[in-house]
Amino acid sequence: MVGLMAFEALVAHLLKHSVREGDFTLKSGKKSRWFIDSKQTACRPDGIIAVADAALDVIPDDATAIGGLTMGADPVAYGIAAVAATRGRDLRSFSIRKEAKGHGVTGRLAGALLEGDKVVITEDTVTRGVSPLEAVEAVRELGADPILIISIVDRGGTCEAMAAEAGVPFTALVTAMDLGFSYGD
């Protein structure tokens, strides 16, 4: 469970830097009265510390690597791994490319994921949960074991059930309701 101080700091940062209200059309085509760009939190030094503080409260002690599908996972995974290192915690980070690279280091993996790793899959914001589940499958194909999916924000409320179907627990550091909205907004 995320500690209260870490949770409150993260919510405050998201509301200040990442949440906008108005009339928006989401990627799905659905209309919404709010939009979240949680990279505005994950890509600021004070923001990624708030994310890492919350995430490190819930990341299992046996986790050895952290990453996910590029771009949403990248600043989250790299930032958490860097902050963790300053606290004596060794989490290697990686990205899963959307398509395999055909030259140099080939395949979808970029980074320090090893076969047998206990992996935390990250994402900045989940609405449906498709990206982290794609990362779960890619990590399994690479011989590692996804043990948790973490998103900074759960905007849609469906990722937890999808993750459970895939056999991986899901934790949202912050939900739409924590930010003053509902999943249907």
N, CA, C and O of each residue as an XYZ file, in Angstrom:
740
protein
N       0.835     -1.182      0.000
C       0.000      0.000      0.000
C       0.881      1.247      0.000
O       1.889      1.316      0.703
N       0.480      2.219     -0.796
C       1.231      3.470     -0.881
C       1.055      4.242      0.426
O      -0.062      4.400      0.920
N       2.165      4.719      0.976
C       2.114      5.525      2.190
C       1.373      6.830      1.960
O       1.385      7.370      0.854
N       0.731      7.337      2.998
C      -0.113      8.522      2.890
C       0.656      9.750      2.413
O       0.167     10.481      1.552
N       1.850      9.989      2.956
C       2.617     11.177      2.547
C       3.020     11.084      1.077
O       2.922     12.066      0.341
N       3.471      9.905      0.650
C       3.869      9.724     -0.755
C       2.660      9.902     -1.666
O       2.759     10.540     -2.714
N       1.531      9.345     -1.273
C       0.297      9.450     -2.055
C      -0.137     10.912     -2.186
O      -0.433     11.372     -3.289
N      -0.175     11.630     -1.093
C      -0.612     13.031     -1.120
C       0.320     13.895     -1.962
O      -0.144     14.771     -2.692
N       1.614     13.661     -1.872
C       2.575     14.430     -2.676
C       2.380     14.149     -4.163
O       2.442     15.063     -4.985
N       2.144     12.888     -4.506
C       1.945     12.526     -5.906
C       0.650     13.119     -6.446
O       0.643     13.670     -7.547
N      -0.433     13.021     -5.704
C      -1.711     13.603     -6.146
C      -1.555     15.109     -6.359
O      -2.009     15.637     -7.374
N      -0.923     15.798     -5.420
C      -0.733     17.247     -5.540
C       0.074     17.589     -6.787
O      -0.248     18.544     -7.495
N       1.122     16.812     -7.057
C       1.952     17.091     -8.236
C       1.160     16.851     -9.517
O       1.220     17.656    -10.446
N       0.431     15.761     -9.568
C      -0.385     15.465    -10.753
C      -1.408     16.562    -11.002
O      -1.574     17.006    -12.139
N      -2.096     17.004     -9.957
C      -3.112     18.053    -10.123
C      -2.497     19.367    -10.596
O      -3.108     20.096    -11.378
N      -1.310     19.664    -10.128
C      -0.655     20.919    -10.515
C      -0.096     20.872    -11.941
O      -0.204     21.849    -12.682
N       0.504     19.733    -12.328
C       1.258     19.694    -13.585
C       0.655     18.826    -14.689
O       0.964     19.035    -15.862
N      -0.185     17.872    -14.350
C      -0.573     16.855    -15.333
C      -2.042     16.840    -15.728
O      -2.376     16.342    -16.803
N      -2.926     17.368    -14.897
C      -4.364     17.312    -15.151
C      -4.837     18.623    -15.778
O      -4.495     19.713    -15.320
N      -5.635     18.483    -16.843
C      -6.276     19.649    -17.456
C      -7.768     19.374    -17.571
O      -8.178     18.249    -17.857
N      -8.567     20.394    -17.351
C     -10.006     20.265    -17.506
C     -10.450     21.051    -18.730
O      -9.853     22.072    -19.071
N     -11.508     20.568    -19.395
C     -12.027     21.195    -20.602
C     -12.799     20.171    -21.401
O     -13.344     19.221    -20.838
N     -12.851     20.353    -22.703
C     -13.501     19.399    -23.603
C     -12.416     18.705    -24.414
O     -11.717     19.344    -25.200
N     -12.276     17.398    -24.222
C     -11.216     16.634    -24.872
C     -11.804     15.431    -25.586
O     -12.816     14.871    -25.163
N     -11.152     15.039    -26.681
C     -11.459     13.778    -27.340
C     -10.264     12.868    -27.095
O      -9.143     13.177    -27.499
N     -10.511     11.753    -26.435
C      -9.440     10.817    -26.092
C      -9.036      9.987    -27.304
O      -9.717      9.999    -28.329
N      -7.932      9.274    -27.181
C      -7.432      8.415    -28.264
C      -8.499      7.425    -28.726
O      -8.563      7.073    -29.904
N      -9.328      6.982    -27.793
C     -10.400      6.034    -28.112
C     -11.536      6.672    -28.903
O     -12.398      5.969    -29.430
N     -11.540      8.014    -28.989
C     -12.623      8.734    -29.652
C     -13.680      9.219    -28.677
O     -14.561      9.996    -29.046
N     -13.599      8.765    -27.439
C     -14.558      9.146    -26.407
C     -14.317     10.589    -25.961
O     -13.171     11.034    -25.884
N     -15.382     11.308    -25.671
C     -15.291     12.675    -25.144
C     -15.047     12.628    -23.638
O     -15.538     11.732    -22.952
N     -14.290     13.592    -23.131
C     -13.990     13.644    -21.705
C     -13.902     15.092    -21.262
O     -13.555     15.977    -22.043
N     -14.223     15.320    -19.991
C     -14.109     16.672    -19.426
C     -12.750     16.903    -18.781
O     -12.477     17.987    -18.266
N     -11.893     15.876    -18.812
C     -10.545     16.042    -18.271
C      -9.541     15.219    -19.059
O      -9.878     14.228    -19.707
N      -8.302     15.666    -18.979
C      -7.201     15.004    -19.674
C      -6.031     14.921    -18.702
O      -5.786     15.842    -17.922
N      -5.320     13.811    -18.761
C      -4.125     13.691    -17.929
C      -2.924     13.343    -18.796
O      -2.961     12.406    -19.594
N      -1.871     14.110    -18.625
C      -0.580     13.838    -19.253
C       0.401     13.615    -18.111
O       1.137     14.522    -17.724
N       0.404     12.395    -17.575
C       1.220     12.140    -16.386
C       2.718     12.185    -16.665
O       3.517     12.151    -15.729
N       3.113     12.261    -17.934
C       4.535     12.478    -18.234
C       4.983     13.853    -17.726
O       6.169     14.067    -17.474
N       4.032     14.783    -17.576
C       4.376     16.095    -17.020
C       4.824     15.965    -15.563
O       5.542     16.828    -15.058
N       4.414     14.911    -14.900
C       4.892     14.611    -13.551
C       6.139     13.728    -13.625
O       7.137     14.009    -12.962
N       6.086     12.668    -14.426
C       7.198     11.710    -14.495
C       8.478     12.322    -15.047
O       9.566     11.815    -14.773
N       8.373     13.393    -15.812
C       9.551     13.990    -16.441
C      10.048     15.245    -15.728
O      10.878     15.974    -16.271
N       9.556     15.502    -14.536
C      10.063     16.594    -13.696
C      10.773     15.966    -12.492
O      10.296     14.967    -11.954
N      11.899     16.535    -12.065
C      12.656     15.905    -10.980
C      11.829     15.705     -9.704
O      11.871     14.629     -9.106
N      11.088     16.720     -9.288
C      10.277     16.559     -8.081
C       9.118     15.598     -8.320
O       8.665     14.925     -7.394
N       8.643     15.533     -9.544
C       7.556     14.622     -9.886
C       7.985     13.169     -9.866
O       7.280     12.321     -9.320
N       9.142     12.871    -10.459
C       9.570     11.474    -10.490
C       9.965     11.003     -9.090
O       9.840      9.818     -8.783
N      10.431     11.898     -8.254
C      10.686     11.504     -6.864
C       9.379     11.160     -6.173
O       9.322     10.195     -5.410
N       8.320     11.937     -6.427
C       7.005     11.621     -5.855
C       6.499     10.278     -6.381
O       5.950      9.479     -5.622
N       6.683     10.031     -7.681
C       6.290      8.744     -8.267
C       7.086      7.612     -7.619
O       6.514      6.601     -7.210
N       8.396      7.781     -7.527
C       9.255      6.731     -6.963
C       8.931      6.474     -5.497
O       8.899      5.322     -5.063
N       8.691      7.532     -4.733
C       8.329      7.341     -3.327
C       7.093      6.450     -3.210
O       7.063      5.525     -2.398
N       6.078      6.731     -4.020
C       4.843      5.938     -3.988
C       5.087      4.523     -4.510
O       4.625      3.552     -3.912
N       5.807      4.407     -5.615
C       6.038      3.096     -6.234
C       6.889      2.193     -5.347
O       6.606      1.001     -5.227
N       7.916      2.742     -4.733
C       8.798      1.916     -3.898
C       8.087      1.407     -2.647
O       8.547      0.454     -2.018
N       6.973      2.034     -2.285
C       6.146      1.512     -1.188
C       5.455      0.209     -1.564
O       5.121     -0.584     -0.684
N       5.232     -0.028     -2.867
C       4.454     -1.201     -3.290
C       5.242     -2.229     -4.099
O       4.765     -3.345     -4.308
N       6.429     -1.871     -4.552
C       7.234     -2.812     -5.339
C       7.770     -3.910     -4.417
O       8.411     -3.617     -3.408
N       7.509     -5.167     -4.763
C       7.979     -6.278     -3.921
C       9.506     -6.299     -3.794
O      10.231     -5.910     -4.711
N       9.965     -6.759     -2.644
C      11.403     -6.812     -2.370
C      12.157     -7.707     -3.343
O      13.344     -7.487     -3.582
N      11.485     -8.723     -3.915
C      12.186     -9.646     -4.806
C      12.249     -9.162     -6.259
O      12.802     -9.850     -7.117
N      11.688     -7.986     -6.536
C      11.760     -7.433     -7.902
C      13.214     -7.136     -8.261
O      13.971     -6.610     -7.445
N      13.595     -7.480     -9.501
C      14.973     -7.253     -9.946
C      15.072     -6.321    -11.144
O      16.152     -5.811    -11.445
N      13.934     -6.088    -11.845
C      13.954     -5.227    -13.027
C      12.626     -4.494    -13.141
O      11.604     -4.935    -12.614
N      12.665     -3.362    -13.844
C      11.475     -2.528    -14.006
C      11.475     -1.929    -15.402
O      12.500     -1.432    -15.869
N      10.331     -1.974    -16.069
C      10.229     -1.415    -17.410
C       8.881     -1.705    -18.001
O       7.962     -2.142    -17.309
N       8.765     -1.457    -19.297
C       7.504     -1.702    -19.987
C       7.583     -1.240    -21.418
O       8.665     -1.058    -21.978
N       6.415     -1.054    -22.000
C       6.313     -0.682    -23.402
C       6.705      0.782    -23.570
O       6.162      1.660    -22.899
N       7.658      1.039    -24.478
C       8.059      2.415    -24.751
C       6.866      3.156    -25.340
O       6.132      2.546    -26.117
N       6.650      4.260    -25.069
C       7.123      5.454    -24.420
C       6.523      5.613    -23.031
O       7.164      6.193    -22.155
N       5.328      5.120    -22.808
C       4.656      5.352    -21.535
C       5.428      4.874    -20.326
O       5.373      5.497    -19.266
N       6.145      3.778    -20.474
C       6.858      3.205    -19.329
C       8.228      3.840    -19.104
O       8.736      3.819    -17.983
N       8.822      4.392    -20.129
C      10.236      4.779    -20.052
C      10.584      5.734    -18.911
O      11.403      5.374    -18.065
N      10.002      6.932    -18.845
C      10.430      7.820    -17.752
C      10.075      7.265    -16.379
O      10.780      7.517    -15.402
N       8.990      6.515    -16.306
C       8.548      5.941    -15.034
C       9.570      4.906    -14.561
O      10.061      4.982    -13.435
N       9.884      3.947    -15.420
C      10.814      2.874    -15.046
C      12.208      3.410    -14.767
O      12.816      3.062    -13.755
N      12.716      4.248    -15.651
C      14.081      4.749    -15.476
C      14.187      5.615    -14.219
O      15.166      5.532    -13.478
N      13.173      6.441    -13.991
C      13.180      7.308    -12.815
C      13.100      6.519    -11.521
O      13.848      6.785    -10.580
N      12.191      5.543    -11.469
C      12.067      4.724    -10.258
C      13.366      3.966    -10.002
O      13.822      3.892     -8.861
N      13.965      3.404    -11.046
C      15.223      2.653    -10.879
C      16.332      3.558    -10.356
O      17.110      3.146     -9.495
N      16.416      4.780    -10.862
C      17.465      5.704    -10.419
C      17.264      6.103     -8.960
O      18.210      6.097     -8.173
N      16.027      6.448     -8.605
C      15.755      6.827     -7.214
C      15.987      5.628     -6.300
O      16.547      5.775     -5.213
N      15.563      4.452     -6.731
C      15.768      3.240     -5.924
C      17.259      3.022     -5.649
O      17.641      2.643     -4.542
N      18.089      3.260     -6.652
C      19.533      3.062     -6.481
C      20.094      3.972     -5.398
O      21.005      3.579     -4.669
N      19.560      5.185     -5.287
C      20.047      6.103     -4.248
C      19.621      5.648     -2.864
O      20.106      6.161     -1.855
N      18.711      4.681     -2.819
C      18.206      4.167     -1.539
C      18.650      2.729     -1.288
O      18.088      2.026     -0.449
N      19.682      2.303     -2.043
C      20.248      0.981     -1.828
C      19.459     -0.156     -2.450
O      19.641     -1.315     -2.077
N      18.597      0.158     -3.378
C      17.759     -0.855     -4.020
C      18.178     -0.994     -5.481
O      18.211     -0.001     -6.208
N      18.495     -2.194     -5.916
C      18.995     -2.429     -7.270
C      17.876     -2.940     -8.176
O      17.490     -4.107     -8.103
N      17.366     -2.067     -9.018
C      16.371     -2.431    -10.037
C      16.934     -2.035    -11.395
O      17.114     -0.850    -11.678
N      17.211     -3.028    -12.232
C      17.655     -2.724    -13.590
C      16.444     -2.271    -14.403
O      15.330     -2.731    -14.151
N      16.642     -1.382    -15.370
C      15.524     -0.866    -16.158
C      15.666     -1.249    -17.625
O      16.756     -1.540    -18.117
N      14.530     -1.238    -18.297
C      14.487     -1.635    -19.710
C      13.243     -1.049    -20.366
O      12.336     -0.555    -19.696
N      13.226     -1.116    -21.702
C      12.055     -0.760    -22.506
C      11.764     -1.893    -23.472
O      12.668     -2.601    -23.915
N      10.504     -2.048    -23.787
C      10.081     -2.955    -24.853
C       9.662     -2.095    -26.031
O       8.729     -1.299    -25.933
N      10.366     -2.265    -27.155
C      10.010     -1.515    -28.362
C       8.672     -2.001    -28.902
O       8.289     -3.153    -28.693
N       7.969     -1.122    -29.593
C       6.687     -1.510    -30.196
C       6.899     -2.483    -31.351
O       6.047     -3.325    -31.633
N       8.053     -2.356    -32.017
C       8.397     -3.272    -33.113
C       9.845     -3.697    -32.948
O      10.673     -2.947    -32.432
N      10.137     -4.906    -33.393
C      11.505     -5.422    -33.301
C      12.443     -4.591    -34.161
O      12.087     -4.169    -35.261
N      13.639     -4.363    -33.651
C      14.681     -3.652    -34.381
C      15.454     -4.680    -35.197
O      15.778     -5.753    -34.688
N      15.753     -4.368    -36.451
C      16.385     -5.338    -37.327
C      17.881     -5.175    -37.479
O      18.496     -5.915    -38.247
N      18.494     -4.228    -36.773
C      19.940     -4.023    -36.911
C      20.532     -3.754    -35.532
O      19.809     -3.453    -34.582
N      21.837     -3.865    -35.436
C      22.494     -3.657    -34.138
C      22.016     -4.723    -33.164
O      22.041     -5.914    -33.473
N      21.587     -4.296    -32.005
C      20.979     -5.209    -31.038
C      19.543     -5.414    -31.501
O      18.723     -4.498    -31.434
N      19.247     -6.615    -31.966
C      17.938     -6.863    -32.568
C      16.878     -7.215    -31.519
O      17.186     -7.464    -30.353
N      15.643     -7.226    -31.965
C      14.529     -7.593    -31.097
C      13.850     -6.387    -30.499
O      14.149     -5.243    -30.842
N      12.926     -6.666    -29.593
C      12.108     -5.609    -28.989
C      12.708     -5.062    -27.699
O      12.299     -3.995    -27.241
N      13.660     -5.762    -27.106
C      14.218     -5.340    -25.825
C      15.303     -4.282    -26.002
O      16.190     -4.409    -26.847
N      15.210     -3.229    -25.177
C      16.275     -2.235    -25.056
C      16.515     -2.055    -23.563
O      15.636     -1.583    -22.843
N      17.686     -2.426    -23.105
C      17.979     -2.246    -21.694
C      18.452     -3.511    -21.020
O      18.889     -4.463    -21.666
N      18.352     -3.497    -19.694
C      19.041     -4.486    -18.866
C      18.116     -5.551    -18.278
O      18.241     -5.885    -17.100
N      17.205     -6.083    -19.061
C      16.351     -7.181    -18.617
C      17.085     -8.496    -18.853
O      17.653     -8.717    -19.922
N      17.070     -9.372    -17.836
C      17.727    -10.670    -17.943
C      16.714    -11.797    -17.791
O      15.699    -11.647    -17.110
N      16.996    -12.907    -18.421
C      16.162    -14.088    -18.265
C      16.084    -14.434    -16.774
O      17.095    -14.406    -16.071
N      14.890    -14.756    -16.304
C      14.689    -15.103    -14.908
C      14.390    -13.927    -13.990
O      14.063    -14.127    -12.820
N      14.496    -12.700    -14.502
C      14.193    -11.530    -13.674
C      12.759    -11.559    -13.164
O      11.859    -12.074    -13.826
N      12.564    -10.999    -11.983
C      11.245    -10.719    -11.410
C      10.954     -9.258    -11.758
O      11.624     -8.346    -11.273
N       9.941     -9.052    -12.610
C       9.773     -7.767    -13.288
C       8.537     -7.005    -12.824
O       7.458     -7.573    -12.655
N       8.727     -5.702    -12.623
C       7.624     -4.771    -12.427
C       7.413     -4.053    -13.768
O       8.316     -3.401    -14.292
N       6.214     -4.190    -14.295
C       5.838     -3.500    -15.535
C       5.273     -2.140    -15.152
O       4.427     -2.049    -14.262
N       5.734     -1.078    -15.820
C       5.261      0.270    -15.503
C       4.545      0.897    -16.691
O       4.705      0.481    -17.839
N       3.764      1.896    -16.375
C       3.066      2.701    -17.384
C       2.778      4.047    -16.737
O       2.617      4.131    -15.520
N       2.711      5.104    -17.548
C       2.383      6.408    -16.968
C       0.896      6.484    -16.638
O       0.536      6.700    -15.481
N       0.036      6.313    -17.621
C      -1.410      6.322    -17.407
C      -2.014      5.137    -18.140
O      -1.658      4.864    -19.286
N      -2.925      4.433    -17.482
C      -3.671      3.379    -18.158
C      -5.133      3.796    -18.250
O      -5.710      4.319    -17.296
N      -5.716      3.554    -19.415
C      -7.150      3.754    -19.580
C      -7.798      2.388    -19.728
O      -8.659      2.012    -18.933
N      -7.384      1.650    -20.741
C      -7.896      0.286    -20.914
C      -6.943     -0.757    -20.345
O      -7.391     -1.750    -19.772
N      -5.646     -0.552    -20.492
C      -4.665     -1.497    -19.971
C      -3.969     -2.325    -21.030
O      -3.319     -3.320    -20.708
N      -4.093     -1.932    -22.290
C      -3.537     -2.712    -23.390
C      -2.000     -2.695    -23.380
O      -1.380     -3.748    -23.534
N      -1.387     -1.543    -23.206
C       0.080     -1.436    -23.273
C       0.789     -2.256    -22.205
O       1.714     -2.995    -22.541
N       0.401     -2.164    -20.928
C       1.117     -2.986    -19.952
C       0.934     -4.484    -20.177
O       1.829     -5.271    -19.869
N      -0.215     -4.880    -20.709
C      -0.408     -6.312    -20.967
C       0.412     -6.778    -22.162
O       0.857     -7.925    -22.198
N       0.615     -5.907    -23.134
C       1.523     -6.238    -24.233
C       2.947     -6.403    -23.692
O       3.679     -7.295    -24.120
N       3.331     -5.541    -22.752
C       4.658     -5.648    -22.133
C       4.788     -6.937    -21.331
O       5.848     -7.563    -21.338
N       3.724     -7.342    -20.640
C       3.734     -8.601    -19.884
C       4.065     -9.760    -20.814
O       4.916    -10.589    -20.492
N       3.406     -9.824    -21.956
C       3.646    -10.915    -22.911
C       5.067    -10.879    -23.450
O       5.716    -11.920    -23.555
N       5.560     -9.690    -23.793
C       6.926     -9.568    -24.318
C       7.959     -9.996    -23.275
O       8.933    -10.673    -23.603
N       7.744     -9.601    -22.023
C       8.675     -9.961    -20.943
C       8.673    -11.475    -20.745
O       9.729    -12.078    -20.555
N       7.507    -12.080    -20.790
C       7.430    -13.544    -20.658
C       8.160    -14.233    -21.812
O       8.856    -15.226    -21.601
N       8.003    -13.714    -23.020
C       8.699    -14.289    -24.182
C      10.210    -14.200    -24.022
O      10.943    -15.024    -24.570
N      10.679    -13.211    -23.278
C      12.113    -13.032    -23.042
C      12.613    -13.851    -21.845
O      13.789    -13.775    -21.488
N      11.723    -14.629    -21.229
C      12.129    -15.525    -20.157
C      12.131    -14.922    -18.768
O      12.711    -15.493    -17.845
N      11.488    -13.772    -18.606
C      11.400    -13.139    -17.289
C       9.978    -13.282    -16.755
O       9.063    -13.663    -17.486
N       9.806    -12.973    -15.484
C       8.541    -13.199    -14.790
C       7.927    -11.879    -14.321
O       8.409    -11.290    -13.354
N       6.867    -11.403    -14.992
C       6.190    -10.187    -14.524
C       5.469    -10.465    -13.206
O       4.624    -11.357    -13.135
N       5.804     -9.702    -12.165
C       5.211     -9.947    -10.848
C       4.267     -8.826    -10.405
O       3.546     -8.983     -9.420
N       4.264     -7.696    -11.122
C       3.398     -6.578    -10.763
C       3.337     -5.607    -11.929
O       4.330     -5.388    -12.622
N       2.158     -5.025    -12.139
C       1.992     -3.897    -13.063
C       1.670     -2.677    -12.213
O       0.776     -2.718    -11.368
N       2.403     -1.591    -12.439
C       2.158     -0.327    -11.743
C       1.910      0.758    -12.786
O       2.649      0.871    -13.764
N       0.863      1.554    -12.569
C       0.693      2.771    -13.369
C       0.661      3.950    -12.411
O       0.224      3.830    -11.267
N       1.128      5.085    -12.896
C       1.013      6.283    -12.077
C      -0.474      6.564    -11.856
O      -0.914      6.769    -10.725
N      -1.254      6.570    -12.962
C      -2.680      6.883    -12.876
C      -3.490      5.819    -13.604
O      -3.150      5.412    -14.715
N      -4.566      5.375    -12.962
C      -5.569      4.533    -13.613
C      -6.740      5.428    -13.969
O      -7.507      5.848    -13.102
N      -6.867      5.715    -15.257
C      -7.900      6.612    -15.738
C      -9.190      5.866    -16.069
O     -10.274      6.446    -16.015
N      -9.076      4.575    -16.413
C     -10.216      3.870    -16.965
C     -10.861      2.802    -16.108
O     -12.029      2.477    -16.318
N     -10.137      2.245    -15.147
C     -10.722      1.273    -14.247
C     -10.842     -0.143    -14.772
O     -11.485     -0.976    -14.133
N     -10.243     -0.443    -15.916
C     -10.366     -1.797    -16.475
C      -9.069     -2.602    -16.417
O      -9.099     -3.815    -16.624
N      -7.952     -1.974    -16.147
C      -6.659     -2.660    -16.200
C      -6.538     -3.741    -15.130
O      -5.940     -4.786    -15.383
N      -7.085     -3.515    -13.961
C      -6.937     -4.494    -12.882
C      -7.522     -5.849    -13.271
O      -6.897     -6.882    -13.032
N      -8.710     -5.856    -13.866
C      -9.340     -7.120    -14.274
C      -8.564     -7.773    -15.410
O      -8.402     -8.994    -15.427
N      -8.082     -6.975    -16.359
C      -7.301     -7.525    -17.464
C      -5.993     -8.119    -16.953
O      -5.579     -9.191    -17.395
N      -5.346     -7.427    -16.028
C      -4.092     -7.914    -15.453
C      -4.329     -9.219    -14.686
O      -3.528    -10.149    -14.774
N      -5.425     -9.281    -13.939
C      -5.748    -10.499    -13.187
C      -5.933    -11.677    -14.137
O      -5.507    -12.793    -13.840
N      -6.570    -11.427    -15.280
C      -6.737    -12.480    -16.294
C      -5.391    -12.982    -16.786
O      -5.236    -14.166    -17.086
N      -4.417    -12.083    -16.869
C      -3.074    -12.446    -17.313
C      -2.227    -13.000    -16.165
O      -1.082    -13.399    -16.375
N      -2.783    -13.024    -14.963
C      -2.064    -13.585    -13.819
C      -1.053    -12.662    -13.178
O      -0.106    -13.124    -12.542
N      -1.243    -11.341    -13.340
C      -0.308    -10.371    -12.781
C      -1.093     -9.352    -11.952
O      -2.056     -8.774    -12.456
N      -0.710     -9.118    -10.701
C      -1.385     -8.098     -9.903
C      -1.169     -6.702    -10.504
O      -0.151     -6.442    -11.145
N      -2.138     -5.818    -10.287
C      -2.080     -4.444    -10.778
C      -2.248     -3.479     -9.623
O      -3.106     -3.675     -8.763
N      -1.426     -2.430     -9.601
C      -1.559     -1.363     -8.624
C      -1.485     -0.028     -9.339
O      -0.524      0.263    -10.051
N      -2.522      0.782     -9.136
C      -2.480      2.174     -9.589
C      -2.026      3.016     -8.413
O      -2.595      2.916     -7.326
N      -1.014      3.840     -8.610
C      -0.569      4.714     -7.534
C      -1.634      5.753     -7.214
O      -1.791      6.165     -6.065
N      -2.375      6.178     -8.258
C      -3.451      7.157     -8.136
C      -4.557      6.747     -9.101
O      -4.271      6.273    -10.201
N      -5.816      6.924     -8.704
C      -6.943      6.639     -9.600
C      -7.604      7.941    -10.041
O      -7.318      9.012     -9.506
N      -8.482      7.829    -11.016
C      -9.254      8.985    -11.464
C      -9.992      9.615    -10.284
O     -10.035     10.839    -10.155
N     -10.570      8.778     -9.425
C     -11.315      9.291     -8.274
C     -10.415     10.080     -7.317
O     -10.845     11.075     -6.734
N      -9.179      9.637     -7.162
C      -8.243     10.373     -6.296
C      -7.991     11.778     -6.813
O      -7.648     12.681     -6.049
N      -8.164     11.958     -8.133
C      -7.948     13.265     -8.756
C      -9.240     14.074     -8.874
O      -9.232     15.186     -9.403
N     -10.346     13.518     -8.383
C     -11.619     14.229     -8.397
C     -12.518     13.922     -9.570
O     -13.468     14.665     -9.821
N     -12.252     12.848    -10.300
C     -13.043     12.470    -11.465
C     -13.522     11.026    -11.305
O     -13.082     10.314    -10.403
N     -14.409     10.612    -12.172
C     -14.809      9.200    -12.184
C     -14.222      8.558    -13.423
O     -13.751      9.246    -14.329
N     -14.252      7.220    -13.459
C     -13.736      6.534    -14.637
C     -14.535      6.902    -15.888
O     -13.987      6.878    -16.990
N     -15.786      7.233    -15.744
C     -16.626      7.557    -16.900
C     -16.532      8.983    -17.389
O     -17.085      9.314    -18.438
N     -15.827      9.856    -16.632
C     -15.732     11.276    -17.026
C     -14.937     11.473    -18.290
O     -14.771     12.605    -18.745
